[in-house]
Amino acid sequence: MQDDVRLAPPLRSIHVIQGTHAVSNDPDTVLSTVLGSCVATCLWDDRAGWGGMNHFLLPEATGSDAEATLFGAYAVELLINELLKHGASKSSLRAKLFGGGRIVDGLSDIGAKNGVFAKRFLEREGIPCVSESLGGDRGRRIRFWPVTGRAQQLFLKSTVREAAAPSKAPDSGSGDESFF
């Protein structure tokens, strides 16, 4: 007699890089990114079954910056609008925020500015932030399941370095893992 073994379908992984976003309603899709001082906004509407993630570099553009998608003000709007296009309701959206670390000592703390911006933006839009992991001195690897809002965070080894120190690739060794 042969056992009826059912294997879970493989996850479809979409990596979200700086200045981009992704949305999905596929329960087998996971969105991922790696953050230092950047922030990822993870939004989902569990009623509609849609969610998404963005990855922004700086809070707001100054002057005539051409790469608008790198800035939180534009990136979060794009993500919200994309979810609304697919049937999500703004009143049902929930958020999780990640990143905003202080990665280079001696320079302005852009990570903290990114985190403050993201929290204020969501507050102005009336979107509750149900959890956050912002600040610190380590990078993070984030995985987000857009249909359910489940998130996983893996801290990387400390990446803080002196501003004048030569550039060194961050160690991708294991660190602390958290589920949200």
Sine and cosine of phi, psi and omega as CSV:
sin_phi,cos_phi,sin_psi,cos_psi,sin_omega,cos_omega
0.00,0.00,0.74,-0.68,-0.05,-1.00
-0.99,-0.14,0.74,-0.67,0.04,-1.00
-0.95,0.30,0.60,-0.80,0.06,-1.00
-1.00,0.03,0.99,-0.11,-0.03,-1.00
-0.99,-0.15,0.82,-0.57,0.03,-1.00
-0.92,-0.39,0.87,-0.49,0.02,-1.00
-1.00,-0.08,0.59,-0.81,0.07,-1.00
-0.92,0.40,0.61,-0.79,0.04,-1.00
-0.91,0.42,0.52,-0.85,0.01,-1.00
-0.90,0.43,0.57,-0.82,0.05,-1.00
-0.96,0.29,0.60,-0.80,0.13,-0.99
-1.00,-0.09,0.88,-0.48,-0.06,-1.00
-0.97,-0.23,0.75,-0.66,0.07,-1.00
-0.87,-0.49,0.86,-0.52,0.01,-1.00
-1.00,0.00,0.80,-0.60,-0.03,-1.00
-0.98,-0.21,0.91,-0.41,-0.03,-1.00
-0.99,-0.14,0.14,-0.99,0.00,-1.00
-0.76,0.64,0.73,-0.68,0.08,-1.00
0.98,0.18,0.20,0.98,0.01,-1.00
-0.81,-0.59,0.14,-0.99,0.12,-0.99
-0.54,-0.84,0.28,-0.96,0.07,-1.00
-0.55,-0.83,0.55,-0.83,0.08,-1.00
-0.76,-0.65,0.40,-0.92,0.01,-1.00
-0.33,-0.94,0.41,-0.91,0.17,-0.99
-0.84,-0.54,0.28,0.96,-0.01,-1.00
-1.00,-0.03,0.89,-0.46,-0.02,-1.00
-0.90,0.43,-0.24,0.97,0.02,-1.00
-0.99,-0.15,0.25,0.97,0.02,-1.00
-0.96,-0.30,0.68,-0.73,0.11,-0.99
-0.83,-0.56,0.70,-0.72,0.05,-1.00
-0.98,-0.18,0.65,-0.76,-0.04,-1.00
-0.68,-0.74,0.40,-0.92,0.08,-1.00
-0.34,-0.94,0.23,-0.97,0.10,-0.99
-0.84,-0.55,0.77,-0.64,-0.11,-0.99
-0.83,-0.55,0.55,-0.84,0.22,-0.98
-0.88,-0.48,-0.99,-0.17,0.06,-1.00
-0.99,0.11,-0.25,0.97,0.04,-1.00
-0.93,0.37,0.28,-0.96,0.04,-1.00
-0.83,-0.55,0.62,-0.78,0.15,-0.99
-0.94,-0.35,0.78,-0.62,0.12,-0.99
-0.98,-0.18,0.83,-0.55,0.04,-1.00
-0.94,-0.35,0.86,-0.50,-0.01,-1.00
-0.85,-0.53,0.55,-0.83,0.10,-0.99
-0.42,-0.91,0.44,-0.90,0.09,-1.00
-0.83,-0.56,0.97,-0.23,-0.08,-1.00
-0.95,0.31,-0.32,0.95,0.08,-1.00
-0.94,0.34,-0.71,0.71,-0.01,-1.00
-0.99,0.15,-0.36,0.93,0.00,-1.00
0.98,0.20,0.42,0.91,0.01,-1.00
-0.85,-0.52,0.54,-0.84,0.09,-1.00
-0.39,-0.92,0.15,-0.99,-0.01,-1.00
-0.25,-0.97,0.14,-0.99,-0.03,-1.00
-0.66,-0.75,0.58,-0.81,0.20,-0.98
-0.83,-0.56,0.07,-1.00,-0.02,-1.00
-0.54,-0.84,0.96,-0.29,-0.01,-1.00
-0.89,-0.46,0.45,-0.89,-0.15,-0.99
-1.00,-0.07,-0.66,0.75,-0.08,-1.00
-0.67,-0.75,0.41,-0.91,-0.05,-1.00
-0.89,0.46,-0.84,0.53,-0.08,-1.00
-0.62,-0.78,0.49,-0.87,0.03,-1.00
-0.95,0.30,0.53,-0.85,0.10,-1.00
-0.87,-0.50,0.74,-0.68,0.01,-1.00
0.94,0.35,-0.76,-0.65,-0.09,-1.00
-0.93,-0.37,0.76,0.65,0.03,-1.00
-0.90,0.44,0.82,-0.57,-0.09,-1.00
-0.98,0.21,-0.48,0.88,-0.08,-1.00
-1.00,-0.01,0.92,0.39,-0.11,-0.99
-0.85,0.53,-0.53,0.85,-0.06,-1.00
-0.93,0.37,-0.22,0.98,0.05,-1.00
-0.98,0.20,-0.19,0.98,-0.12,-0.99
-0.96,-0.28,0.69,-0.72,-0.08,-1.00
-0.81,0.58,-0.68,0.73,-0.06,-1.00
-0.83,0.56,-0.65,0.76,-0.01,-1.00
-0.99,0.11,-0.67,0.75,-0.08,-1.00
-0.90,0.45,-0.66,0.75,-0.01,-1.00
-0.94,0.33,-0.64,0.77,0.07,-1.00
-0.86,0.51,-0.69,0.72,0.03,-1.00
-0.86,0.52,-0.70,0.71,-0.01,-1.00
-0.90,0.44,-0.73,0.69,0.02,-1.00
-0.86,0.51,-0.76,0.65,-0.03,-1.00
-0.88,0.47,-0.62,0.78,0.02,-1.00
-0.90,0.44,-0.66,0.75,0.03,-1.00
-0.92,0.40,-0.65,0.76,0.03,-1.00
-0.90,0.44,-0.61,0.79,0.05,-1.00
-0.86,0.51,-0.50,0.86,-0.05,-1.00
-1.00,-0.10,0.19,0.98,0.10,-0.99
0.98,-0.22,0.01,1.00,0.08,-1.00
-0.94,0.35,0.45,-0.89,0.04,-1.00
-0.95,-0.33,0.76,-0.65,-0.03,-1.00
-0.85,0.53,-0.59,0.81,-0.02,-1.00
-0.94,0.33,-0.26,0.97,0.02,-1.00
-0.98,-0.20,-0.10,1.00,-0.02,-1.00
-0.93,0.37,0.62,-0.79,0.11,-0.99
-0.79,-0.61,0.43,-0.90,-0.08,-1.00
-0.75,-0.66,0.46,-0.89,0.21,-0.98
-0.73,-0.69,0.66,-0.75,-0.03,-1.00
-0.87,-0.50,0.63,-0.78,-0.01,-1.00
-0.65,-0.76,0.48,-0.88,0.14,-0.99
0.95,-0.30,-0.56,-0.83,0.04,-1.00
0.94,0.34,0.51,0.86,0.00,-1.00
-0.97,0.23,0.36,-0.93,0.12,-0.99
-1.00,-0.10,0.98,-0.19,-0.17,-0.99
-0.99,-0.12,-0.46,0.89,-0.01,-1.00
-0.85,-0.53,0.90,-0.43,0.04,-1.00
-0.94,0.34,0.58,-0.82,0.08,-1.00
1.00,-0.04,-0.16,0.99,0.07,-1.00
-0.94,-0.33,0.19,-0.98,0.03,-1.00
-0.87,0.50,0.50,-0.87,-0.07,-1.00
-1.00,0.07,0.97,0.24,-0.03,-1.00
-0.89,0.45,-0.52,0.86,0.03,-1.00
-0.86,0.51,-0.71,0.70,0.03,-1.00
-0.89,0.46,-0.66,0.76,0.03,-1.00
-0.89,0.45,-0.64,0.77,0.04,-1.00
-0.88,0.47,-0.70,0.72,-0.01,-1.00
-0.90,0.44,-0.71,0.70,0.03,-1.00
-0.88,0.48,-0.70,0.71,0.02,-1.00
-0.84,0.54,-0.76,0.65,-0.08,-1.00
-0.87,0.48,-0.70,0.72,0.00,-1.00
-0.90,0.44,-0.69,0.72,0.01,-1.00
-0.91,0.42,-0.65,0.76,0.00,-1.00
-0.87,0.49,-0.76,0.65,0.00,-1.00
-0.88,0.48,-0.65,0.76,0.03,-1.00
-0.87,0.49,-0.72,0.69,0.03,-1.00
-0.88,0.48,-0.57,0.82,-0.03,-1.00
-1.00,0.10,-0.11,0.99,0.00,-1.00
0.96,0.27,0.44,0.90,0.01,-1.00
-0.97,-0.25,0.91,-0.42,-0.02,-1.00
-0.94,0.35,0.69,-0.73,0.11,-0.99
-1.00,-0.09,0.94,-0.33,-0.10,-1.00
-1.00,0.08,-0.32,0.95,0.14,-0.99
-0.31,-0.95,0.39,-0.92,0.00,-1.00
-0.48,-0.88,0.48,-0.88,0.15,-0.99
-0.65,-0.76,1.00,-0.03,-0.09,-1.00
-0.84,-0.54,0.51,-0.86,0.08,-1.00
1.00,0.00,-0.34,-0.94,-0.04,-1.00
0.99,0.11,-0.14,-0.99,-0.06,-1.00
-0.82,-0.57,0.34,0.94,-0.01,-1.00
-0.79,-0.61,0.51,-0.86,0.11,-0.99
-0.96,0.30,0.21,-0.98,-0.03,-1.00
-0.67,-0.74,0.59,-0.80,0.18,-0.98
-0.96,-0.29,0.83,-0.55,-0.09,-1.00
-0.90,-0.43,0.67,-0.74,0.17,-0.99
-0.82,-0.57,0.72,-0.70,-0.08,-1.00
-0.71,-0.71,0.79,-0.62,0.05,-1.00
-0.99,-0.10,0.97,-0.25,-0.19,-0.98
-0.92,0.39,-0.40,0.91,-0.03,-1.00
-0.97,0.23,-0.60,0.80,-0.09,-1.00
-0.97,-0.24,-0.33,0.94,-0.07,-1.00
0.99,0.10,0.07,1.00,0.04,-1.00
-0.93,0.37,0.63,-0.77,0.02,-1.00
-0.69,-0.73,0.49,-0.87,0.04,-1.00
-0.76,-0.65,0.68,-0.73,-0.02,-1.00
-0.79,-0.61,0.72,-0.69,0.08,-1.00
-0.84,-0.54,0.89,-0.46,0.05,-1.00
-0.97,0.25,0.66,-0.76,0.09,-1.00
-1.00,0.02,0.26,-0.97,0.08,-1.00
-0.86,0.51,0.39,-0.92,-0.04,-1.00
-0.77,0.64,0.73,-0.68,-0.01,-1.00
-0.89,-0.46,0.09,1.00,-0.01,-1.00
-0.91,0.42,0.71,-0.70,0.05,-1.00
-0.62,-0.79,0.32,-0.95,0.04,-1.00
-0.94,0.35,0.54,-0.84,-0.03,-1.00
-0.86,0.51,-0.58,0.81,-0.06,-1.00
-1.00,0.00,-0.10,0.99,-0.04,-1.00
-0.94,0.35,0.50,-0.86,0.05,-1.00
-0.90,0.44,0.50,-0.87,-0.02,-1.00
-0.92,0.39,0.68,-0.74,0.02,-1.00
-0.70,-0.71,0.71,-0.70,0.02,-1.00
-0.89,0.45,0.70,-0.72,0.02,-1.00
-0.90,0.43,0.56,-0.83,0.05,-1.00
-0.96,0.27,0.78,-0.63,-0.02,-1.00
-0.99,-0.10,0.40,0.92,0.01,-1.00
-0.90,0.43,0.21,-0.98,-0.06,-1.00
-0.96,0.29,0.38,-0.93,0.01,-1.00
-0.54,-0.84,-0.49,-0.87,0.00,-1.00
-0.97,0.23,0.61,-0.80,-0.01,-1.00
-0.86,-0.51,0.73,-0.68,0.00,-1.00
-0.76,-0.65,0.55,-0.84,0.10,-1.00
-0.91,-0.41,0.66,-0.76,-0.01,-1.00
-0.85,-0.52,0.00,0.00,0.00,0.00
